[in-house]
Amino acid sequence: MRLHGIGYGLPALLDPDEPFFMITGLKMIRNQTLNPGWFGHPGTTMLYAIVIIEIGVYVIGLMTGRFANAEAFAAAVYQDPGIAFLPARYFYVGCGVLCVFLTFLIVKRLFGDRTALIASLLLAINPLHVKWSQVVRTDIQATVFMLLCVLASISVARRGRWRDYVIAGAMAGLACATKWPCAVVVLSLLAVGGSRIARADCDRRQEMLRLAAGLLAAPITLVLVSPFLLLDSATVATNVGGEAQLHHLGATGGSFLWNLGWYIADPLRHAIGVLGLVLAALGVVLASRRSPEALATLVPVSLVFLIAICSQRIIWARWILPMLPFVSIFVAVAVVAAGGWLRGTLPRLPQWGLEAAMVVLLGVPMVATAHAEAIERQHDTRSRAADWAKAHFPPGSIVMLEHLGIDMLPQPWTFLTPAGAAGCVNAGYYLKGKISADVIGGWRGKSSVVDLGTIDPSTLAGCRADFAILSDFDRYRDEAAYYEAELRVYRQYIKGGRQVAYFAPSPGRSGGPIVRIFQFASAAVPAVRGPSAATAGQSPRPEKQVIR
């Protein structure tokens, strides 16, 4: 499931963050430095993994004769990012599968084989987990370290060895080095260590020393893995401050209770369904009552993590990812308990059959959703717009493009792209490596989004083109209360233009944002008549439509 459609979007770069992470890795290789120069997540383990993957791709290409030298490798990646992006995505698919395996091991130790199989199956088919396993981001990798910490904490609870304490602390440090909030997993170690100290039959001084060693292993591992958190503390402060936003396009939250309701009603309900939500809530109580180790290692981490993300002003569906293994465990516990209860009322039916029926009832919608979303990712509105443009834009056109449509670079057009303070710049020029990533980062400044709405309005004249492909306009219009200034830029820009094509997402068929294509009267090119037969069904809007 995680491999289905893994190359979606490529060579275009449709995820807003993937290119930044991959380019940061290339920059580290180019500068021959271990300093990532960015610590927003902090993402250190992710960036080091990317560097290793990119070096591996280069070495293999060099050995097979695909690349003559480092310059040829860099040029090839800029022409076809999939050369580096696909191996990185495969790595994160591996991390997603590893999460499934670790979930099985954790539940096997706590509740036995049957519950472990159900929990790992539910995580394996979870559509949200499947989706984000295909993206180069920190969340899935951080979840791996969290699960390893929980696994080691269970060993602490049962054996209390020095080694188990230190491993649990080290895994918590790695989780933190990947994603700041994932440091809460150290609570599992703290809880089991505290429970051992409270036992009457233990050497309390010895247990306190071991717990202290385990807790100390977390910050030591963090610093060893990411020493530039201390050596480049000014950048750390800037990056962390930049992540603490009051609002973000498409992700502005509300109060704690509002955010909690959104996470339950949107990403969690989407991931496991209403029945899954009910079973998960029941499973928290049952797991706590049936296993003191589960009460110590699973419940505090999941609840505190949920509280942490609900306390933010920003909401993202992907922030719930580290909770999904825990949610799958609680659902599995409830399924087995419900199977036992139903067995008492329906004695002729085997318990395993009742449990299997509940798993099917939960799993079929999850598999269907994951399949539909895979299709949507492979038919993104921006890719559809690119195909339409290739069929209709004449040679020599000047095209203003908001998303990173590298798939369109071979076309005989001049591309302008928004670049923050610099206004719109010639995309083809700097994609050939003539402008460094640091300069581009300076243009971006502290803006979390770079598009037409965030450029300096005084530079708008430099964005004039024959055609404009806009993918963020409707997102700003949906949140007009927060983005009046950005909307004014868009409206000023499209004034005098006419919309010639419109692409909207369709559940189960196409994903992505609403994309509008405008043609401007100043263009000395033939008029665009509408979609060809080959692009039928892509819903172009009437040319005289008024955009408010």
N, C-alpha and C positions, 0 to 999 in steps of 0.2 A: 504493500500500500504506500509505503514511503518513497518507493522508487518510481511509482506511476506519475509521469509528467514532471520528473525532477528538473528537466531542462526548460521549464516554462519561462516564457519571456525572452530568453536569450536568442540573439546577442543583445537585444535591448535590455536595459537595467531598470526594471519596473519597481523593485523594492527601494524605498528611499535611503535605506541605511547600508545595504549590502555593498554598494560601490565605495562608500566611505571606508568601511572596514578593510575591504580588499586593497584599496589604494594605500591605506595606512601601512599595510603589510609590505607592499611594493616599495614604499618610501623608506621603511626600515632597512630593507635589503639594499636599496640604492645608496643610502647614507651609511651603511654598515654600522648600525647602532642597535642596541637592545632597548633603547628608550622609545616606547611607542609614541610619545608626544601627545597622547590623549588618554584620559582616565575617567571618562564620564560614567562608565558602568561599574567598575573601571575597565573590565574587558581584557585584562592583561593576558590571561590564559588563552582567550580566543585569538588575540592578535599574534601571540607566539605560535599558536597552532596554524594560523594562516600563513605566517612566514615559512614554517617548515613545509607546508603543503606547496607553496609557490616555489620554494627552492627545489623540492622534489620534482615538480612539473618541469622546471627548467633543466635539471640534471638529466631527467629521462629524455626530454626533447633534444638535449645536446648529444646524448649518447646515441640516439636513433637518427641523428642528422636533421631533425626538424628545425632546429634553431642553430644558426652558425655561431652566435655569441649572445651576450646579455642584451645588447641593443636590439637584436633581431627578436628576442623573446619579448621584450617590452613592447615593441611595435606590433607583434602578433597579438598580444593580449589586448592592446587598445583597439585593434581591428576586430577581434573576436574574443570578447571577455570570457566566453564559455570555456576557453582553454584553461583558465585558472578557477573560474567560478564553479564549474561542474565538480572538479575534485573536492573543492571545499564543501559543496553541498553534500557530496557523498559522505564526507567526514561527519557532518551533522546528522545525516540519516543514521550513521553508525551510532552516534550519541543517543539518538532517539530509541534505537533498538536496544542499546545498552540499558536505558532507563527501564524498558520492559523487563529485561532479564534481572536487573537489580530489584525491581518490585517483586518479582517472583521469589527471589532469595529471601527478602525481608519477610514476606507474608508466610513463606514456608516455615521459617523459624518461629514465627509468632502464632500462626493459626493452622498450619498443616498444608498438605499438598493441594487439596481440593479448593480451598479458599485462595491459595496462591495462583492456581491455574486461572480461576475466574478473574482475580484482580489483574493479572498480567494480560489476559485477553482483553479486558475492558480498556486497559491503557493502550494496547496495541492497535485497537480500532478506533480510538478516540479521535474524532475529526480535527479538533483543535491541536492535539499533539502531533498528528500526522502532518498537518499543514505547516507548522513551525519547525518540524524536523527537516524540512526542505529549504530552509532559509539560513543564511550565514548570520547568526545572531548569538548572543550570550546565553539566552534563557535555557535552552535544552542542555547545553554544556554545564551550566551551573547546577541544573537539576541532577546530573550525574554525580557531582561531588556531594550534593546534599544527601542523596540516597546512600552513597558510600559512607558518609558520616553516620547516618542512621544505622546502617548495617554494623559498623564498628561499635556504636553505642549499645546495640543489643548484646554484642560480645562482652562489653564492659559490664552490663547488667548480670550476665551469667557467669563470667569468669573473673572479671576485675583485674586483668593483667595490665602491666605497665604498657605493653605494646598496643593493646586495644585503646587505652586512653589516648596515647600519642597519635595513633592513626585517626581516631575520631576527631581530635583537635586539628590535625593537619588537613583533613578533608574539609572541615569548616573553614579553615583559612583559604583553601583553594576555591571553595564556593564563594567566599567574599571577594577574592581576587578576580572572580569572573563577573559577579553581579552583587553589588553592595548589599541589598536587602536579604540575600540568601545567607548572610552571616547568622540569621536567627536560628539556623539549624544547630548551632552550638548549644541551644537549649536542650536538645536531646541528650547531649553528653552531661550537661549540668544537672538534668533531672535524674538520670540514672546514677550519676555519681553521688548526688544528694541522698537518693534512696538507699544506696549502699552504706553511706556514712550513718544513716539513721538506724541501721540494723543493730540489734543488741549483740549479735555474735561476731562482729567484725572488729578489726584493729582500726579504730577511727583515725588515729594519727597517720597510719599507712595509707588509708583510703583518701584522706585529705591531701596528702602529698601527691598521690597519683592523679587525683582530680585537678590539682593545681598544675601538674605537669601537662595534662591534657589540654586544659584551658590556655596555658602558656604556648602550647604548640600552635594554636590558631594564629595569633599575631606574628609569631616567628615565621611560620610558613608564608603568611601574607607578605611579609617584608622580603623573605628570601626569593619568592616567586616574582614579586613586583617591587624591587628595591627603589625604583624611580618614584614611587609614591612618597618617599622621603627625599630623594635626591632632586626631584623636580616638583617640589611641593607647591610652588606658585602656579604651575600649570594644573595641578590637581585641584587647587582651590577654584580656579577659573572654570574648569570643566564641570566640577560638581555643582558650582553655582549656576552654570548654564543649564544643567539638567533640572534644577528646581524652578520650574515655570508655573505661573499662575494660570495660564491657559495655553492650549496647543490646538492647532487646526485639526478638527475631527476627534479630539480627545480631551476636551474640557469637562471636568467633573463637577461635583457639587459638595454638599456636606458629607460627613462620614456615612450617615444612614442612606443618603441618596446613592453614594458610590457602592455601598454594600448591596443595595437593591439592584443596582445595574449589573454588578458582577454576578449575582445570583440569577437574575432574569435574562441576562444576555449571554456572556460567554459560557458560564457554567451550564445553564439550561440548554444552550446550543450544543455543548460538548456531551452531556450525558442524559438530557431529557428531563421532563418533570418527574417521572418515576425514579430516575437516577438521583435526583435531588432529594426526594423523600427518603430513599434508601440510604443515601449518604448521611443525612441527618440522624437517622436511626442507627446507622453503623458507628457513628462517633460514640454514642452512648454504649452500644453493645461491646465495641472494642475496648473501651475504657473499663467496663465491668469484667470482661473475660480475661484480659491480659494486663497485669500491672506494667509489663514492659512496653506494651502498646500505648498505655496511658502516659508513660514517661517519654517515649521516643517519637510518637506520631502526633498526638493531640496537641501538645503545647506548640510545636513547630508550625503545624498547619493553621492553628487559630491565630497565633501571633503574626504569622506572615500575612494572613487575610486582613488582620487589623492594620498592619503596616501599609499595605497597598490601598486600603480604603481610606486611610488618613491623608492621602496625597490629593493635590488639586487636579492632577491629571489622571485619566483612566485609559488603560490599554488592555485589550483582550489578552495579549500575550503575557501580561504580567501575572496571569493566573497559572501559567504553565508549570512552575515548580510545585503547585498544589495538586496537579492532576494525578500523580501517582498516589498521593495520600487519599484523594477522593475515591480513586478506583479501589483502594484497599477497604475503605469504609463501606462502599457499595457492596463489595464482595462479602464482607462479614455479614452484612444485612441479608444478602441473598441466601447464604448458607443457613442463617438463623431462620429466615422465612421458610426455607425448604423443610427444616426440621419441624416447624410449627404446622405447616400444611400436611406433613406426613402424619401428624397426629390426628388430623381431621379427615384425611383421605388415606386410610391405611393400605388400600390396595395399590396405591401408586408408589413407586420407589422414590426415595428422597432425591437421588441424583437426577431423576427425570424431571421432578418439579423444579430443581435448581436450573437444569438445562433450559427448561421452558422460560424461566424468568430471564436467563442470560440472552436467549433468542429475542425475547420481547424488548430487552434493553439494546441488544447489539444490532439488530437489523436496521433500525433508524440511524444508528451511528455509522454503519458501513455505507448506507445509502447517502448520508450527508457527506462523508469523506469522498465518495466517488463523485458526487455532484460538484463538490468544491474543486476536485482535481481537474474536472472538465472546465470549470470556470477559470481556473488559473491558466489553463492552456489556451483560452480564448478571451484574453484580456481586451477591454475596450480600447486601450492604447495600441495594441497590436492590430486590431481591426481598423482603427483610424489610420495607422501606417499603411496598411494594405490599400485602403481607399485612396490615400494620398498618392501612392505609387501609380495607381491607375489613372489619376486625374490631373496631378500637377505637371505642367509642362517643363521641359528643360530650361535651365537658367533662372528658375524661380528663387526668390528669397523667402525662406520659411522660418517663422519664429516658433520654436518648439520648447515646451515646458519640461517634459520628461526626458530622460536620457535614452533617446531613441537611436542607439548606435546601429540598429538594423537598417536605418535609413541613410547612413553616411555614404554608401556607394552611389546614391542617387545624384543626378546632375544638378543639384541645388546648392545654394548657400544657406547655411544654418546659423540662426541667431538663437542664443539661449540666455535666459536671465541669470545674472551672476551677482545679485545683491548690490553693493555700493557701486560697482562698475557699470551697472545698467545691463544691457544685452551685449554679449561678446560673440565673436565668431567661433562656433563650437569646433569646427574642423581644425582650426589653427592650434588651439591648446590641446586637443586630443592627440596631436602629433608630438606632444611632449615639449612644445616650445614655451609653455608656462608651467611653473612648478605647482605642486599641490598646495604648498604653503601660501603662495600668492592667491590661489583660488579660495583658500580658507580665510585669508584676510578680507577678500571681497564679501564672503558670507557673514563675517562678524559673529555676533551672538544669535543670529536668526536660526531657529530650528528648522525652518522651511525656506527653500530658495525657489521662487517662482516669480511670475510677472508682478504679482501683488506686493512683493517685498523689495523690489528694486527701488532705487532713489528716483522719485517722480520726476526730478529735473532731467533724468537721462532717458525719459520715455521715448523721445524722438528717435533715439538710436535703436529702438526696437521695431521701427516700422518695417513691414515686410509685405510681400504679395499675399502670403497666406500665414495664418496663425493657427496652431494646434494647441488648444487650451484644455488642460486636464484638472486644474484646480479652481476654476472660476465658480463652479456650482458648490464646491465645498465651502468657499468663503461666503457665498450667498446664503447657505444654510445656517451660518453662524454670523449673520450680519451685525448683531449686537456687539460682537467682539472685534470685528474686522471692517469697520467703516472705511478706514483709510485705504486698506488694500482693495476694497471694492471700488473705491473712487478711481484707483489706478486702472483697474480692469475696464470700467465703464468709459473712462476717457480713451482708452486704447481701442476698444471695439466700436467706438462712435464712428459712423461713416462706413463701417464694414458690413458685410452681409453673411449670415450663417449659411453655409452650403452643405454641411453634414453634421450629424448628431449621433452619438453612440452611447447607449446606456447599458448598464449591467442587467442581466436577466438570470434569475435563479436557475441553477442547473445547466446553464448554457454559456454564460459569459460573466466574468467578474471585472473588477476595476472601477475607477471613477467615471463619472459622466464626462465625455470628451466632446468638445465642440470645435469645428473647423470653420474659420472665417476667411473670406476673400475680401480684399480691400480694393476700392475703386481705382486707386492709383496704379494698380498692377497692370502693366501693358501685356496682358496675357489673355487668351480666349476665356470666355465665361465658362464656368463649371456648370454643367447641366443637371447633375445629380448622379446617383450611383449607377454603375453599370449592372448588367444582369448578374455578373459574377459576385457582386456585393449586395445583392438583394437581401432584404431582411435586416439591414443595419440601421434602418429608421432615420434617414436624413430628414431634418425638419424643413419646412417651407423657407425659401430664401428670404422672404420679407418678414419673418418672425421678429417681433420686438423683444429684446432681452432687457428685462428690468432688474 
